Amino acid sequence: MELKEALLKRRSCRKYTDELVSDEDMNELMHAAMSGPSAMNKRPWDFFGIQDQEVLKKVVKCLLFANYGAKAAIVVVGDVGRALPLQMKEFWVQDCAAATENILLRATDLGLGSVWCGVYPQKKPIAKIQEVLGLKEKQVPFCVILLGHPKDDPEPRDQYEEKRVHIIK
Ligand SMILES: Cc1cc2nc3c(=O)[nH]c(=O)nc-3n(C[C@H](O)[C@H](O)[C@H](O)COP(=O)(O)O)c2cc1C
């Protein structure tokens, strides 16, 4: 799939079939995640692939809007213990966002459905997911990407708005 096609085709998927996500696909998604840019290439992240259905249920329960019958998830985690110092400390958030978008686009490319469920900076879901996954305090869940085989095939959508573009030349 061409990148432009994947950009328009990627939509949040909230209905999944019963088919599981293969190990191969999970592996592809992890590679996509770590291909993303990272401030000073620090890469202060960890990715938890959840294929165990019981653990997945527990993760979904930590979130308000995530009960969509997905069959797998990747929890994107920022490790603030490995983050850059001083004013650059918060760059871990942008690193994790870039990795997340890479995963979503590669999932689209593989024919998988996905939806980005926000966690950081909400304190309660952060604490709950840390408990479910047995994370250290410095490991901050950034988001949960739900995954599976989509039930629907929505039309590609272009949300371009000319009034939001400001060219200075
Ligand atoms: C930071 C962030 C948090 C989000 N959290 C949720 C969520 O908790 N549950 C959900 O169903 N969708 C969530 N979404 C998906 C958005 O609702 C979705 O991207 C938006 O409505 C645009 O639709 P599209 O993804 O189909 O283009 C989140 C997206 C972002 C970027």
The ligand as an SDF file (V2000), in Angstrom:
LIG
                    3D

 31 33  0  0  0  0  0  0  0  0999 V2000
   -4.6990   11.2510   22.1030 C   0  0  0  0  0  0  0  0  0  0  0  0
   -5.8430   10.4380   21.5540 C   0  0  0  0  0  0  0  0  0  0  0  0
   -6.6650    9.7650   22.4350 C   0  0  0  0  0  0  0  0  0  0  0  0
   -7.7210    8.9870   21.9420 C   0  0  0  0  0  0  0  0  0  0  0  0
   -8.4600    8.2510   22.8230 N   0  0  0  0  0  0  0  0  0  0  0  0
   -9.4670    7.4650   22.3600 C   0  0  0  0  0  0  0  0  0  0  0  0
  -10.1880    6.6230   23.2510 C   0  0  0  0  0  0  0  0  0  0  0  0
   -9.9350    6.5750   24.4590 O   0  0  0  0  0  0  0  0  0  0  0  0
  -11.1550    5.8220   22.7300 N   0  0  0  0  0  0  0  0  0  0  0  0
  -11.4650    5.8420   21.3930 C   0  0  0  0  0  0  0  0  0  0  0  0
  -12.3680    5.1120   20.9830 O   0  0  0  0  0  0  0  0  0  0  0  0
  -10.7910    6.6210   20.5150 N   0  0  0  0  0  0  0  0  0  0  0  0
   -9.7980    7.4300   20.9700 C   0  0  0  0  0  0  0  0  0  0  0  0
   -9.0620    8.1810   20.0950 N   0  0  0  0  0  0  0  0  0  0  0  0
   -9.3800    8.1470   18.6390 C   0  0  0  0  0  0  0  0  0  0  0  0
  -10.0810    9.4380   18.1670 C   0  0  0  0  0  0  0  0  0  0  0  0
  -11.3580    9.4980   18.6980 O   0  0  0  0  0  0  0  0  0  0  0  0
  -10.0800    9.4470   16.6300 C   0  0  0  0  0  0  0  0  0  0  0  0
   -8.7600    9.4110   16.1450 O   0  0  0  0  0  0  0  0  0  0  0  0
  -10.7920   10.6650   16.0520 C   0  0  0  0  0  0  0  0  0  0  0  0
  -12.1710   10.6690   16.3680 O   0  0  0  0  0  0  0  0  0  0  0  0
  -10.6460   10.7450   14.5170 C   0  0  0  0  0  0  0  0  0  0  0  0
  -11.1710    9.5870   13.8920 O   0  0  0  0  0  0  0  0  0  0  0  0
  -10.2560    8.6250   13.0090 P   0  0  0  0  0  0  0  0  0  0  0  0
   -9.1820    8.0480   13.9040 O   0  0  0  0  0  0  0  0  0  0  0  0
  -11.1920    7.5740   12.4840 O   0  0  0  0  0  0  0  0  0  0  0  0
   -9.6290    9.4430   11.9280 O   0  0  0  0  0  0  0  0  0  0  0  0
   -7.9850    8.9410   20.5500 C   0  0  0  0  0  0  0  0  0  0  0  0
   -7.1360    9.6140   19.6660 C   0  0  0  0  0  0  0  0  0  0  0  0
   -6.0620   10.3440   20.1610 C   0  0  0  0  0  0  0  0  0  0  0  0
   -5.1210   11.0220   19.1870 C   0  0  0  0  0  0  0  0  0  0  0  0
  1  2  1  0
  2  3  1  0
  2 30  2  0
  3  4  2  0
  4  5  1  0
  4 28  1  0
  5  6  2  0
  6  7  1  0
  6 13  1  0
  7  8  2  0
  7  9  1  0
  9 10  1  0
 10 11  2  0
 10 12  1  0
 12 13  2  0
 13 14  1  0
 14 15  1  0
 14 28  1  0
 15 16  1  0
 16 17  1  0
 16 18  1  0
 18 19  1  0
 18 20  1  0
 20 21  1  0
 20 22  1  0
 22 23  1  0
 23 24  1  0
 24 25  2  0
 24 26  1  0
 24 27  1  0
 28 29  2  0
 29 30  1  0
 30 31  1  0
M  END
$$$$
